[in-house]
Amino acid sequence: MKAEEFDKKFDEGEDISRYLDISRARRPVQDQKRVNVDFPLWMIQQLDKEAKRLGVPRQSVIKIWVAERLKQA
């Protein structure tokens, strides 16, 4: 498939995943390391409430908020 056709499919909102070989895909500078953080129960409850409102997992809320704060620093 030519790039123009691929771009057109993408621009039209078509699912292009079947045209991609993601077997060796990686996110540069996105290596991860697991950390454990203890939060008070009230924070967990607030995080869960926000996660439910957004329709995402609690971990996503934490990652987004920490990233936003780091960008401000």
FENLINQUI-V312308 format. One record per residue. N is the residue number from 1. BURIAL is b if it has 16 or more other C-alpha atoms within 10 Angstrom, else e. Layout:
N_BURIAL + N_BURIAL
//
This chain:
1_e + 2_e + 3_e + 4_e + 5_e + 6_e + 7_e + 8_e + 9_e + 10_e + 11_e + 12_e + 13_e + 14_e + 15_e + 16_e + 17_e + 18_e + 19_e + 20_e + 21_e + 22_e + 23_e + 24_e + 25_e + 26_e + 27_e + 28_e + 29_e + 30_e + 31_e + 32_e + 33_e + 34_e + 35_e + 36_e + 37_e + 38_e + 39_e + 40_e + 41_e + 42_e + 43_e + 44_e + 45_e + 46_e + 47_b + 48_b + 49_e + 50_e + 51_b + 52_e + 53_e + 54_e + 55_e + 56_e + 57_e + 58_b + 59_e + 60_e + 61_b + 62_e + 63_e + 64_e + 65_e + 66_e + 67_e + 68_e + 69_e + 70_e + 71_e + 72_e + 73_e
//
